[in-house]
């Protein structure tokens, strides 16, 4: 993931009916291949939330609802990196507002 992010802050992840409070770093881009917005990022490393996520996920990928103060979106969670951060991804509107494209 690049250093530029669209959203960095608190979020609630709901996995199989279990809600977990975490911090995330997310960004979104429109993919020219399908014309859809793809959003992705990571749950920032925190020993407490990492242990809770590991307990809920049990080593598997799962469907997730990511909620922020300004929106929510369905996506997937899984793929832990070397630093213990879980990957989040989704297609469609992300769980935060997107900036409007500039007009000419």
HELIX and SHEET records of a PDB file:
HELIX    1   1 UNK A   47  UNK A   57  1                                  11    
SHEET    1   A 7 UNK A   7  UNK A  15  0                                        
SHEET    2   A 7 UNK A  18  UNK A  30 -1                                        
SHEET    3   A 7 UNK A  37  UNK A  43 -1                                        
SHEET    4   A 7 UNK A  86  UNK A  91 -1                                        
SHEET    5   A 7 UNK A  71  UNK A  80 -1                                        
SHEET    6   A 7 UNK A  62  UNK A  68 -1                                        
SHEET    7   A 7 UNK A   7  UNK A  15 -1                                        
END                                                                             
